[in-house]
């Protein structure tokens, strides 16, 4: 089950998470903005939610470059966890890069829908999520 009123932010940088959380809350589009700084901890949380039958966030904003596991590896793991779900969350990749390698890997992802450039802006989120 997907909760379209929850967005999860995943970035290893606490300052970016703090800023992005403020931006997402300022939009007023979500009841819950949940922040993680570790892809491994987020995968554990998702596993727990699945086991308990709790809803999964409808949206994920995932940083590409993280030391523990990059955003693409995280999405690969997320796809495996959610492969039996009828509804799937929408995943946005957060980046400051326009590197060709990242674009090629992005194109292979089933869940990743779009790039959002850092820093996030309220107007960008409103335009993206209201459409």
CORFENPE-V815111 format. One record per helix or strand. SS is the DSSP state (A for helix, B for strand). FROM is the first residue (numbers start at 1). LEN is the number of residues. If there is no record, write none. Layout:
ss=[SS;SS]
from=[FROM;FROM]
len=[LEN;LEN]
This chain:
ss=[B;A;B;A;B;A;B;A;B;A]
from=[2;14;32;39;56;71;90;100;112;122]
len=[9;14;5;14;8;11;6;9;6;9]
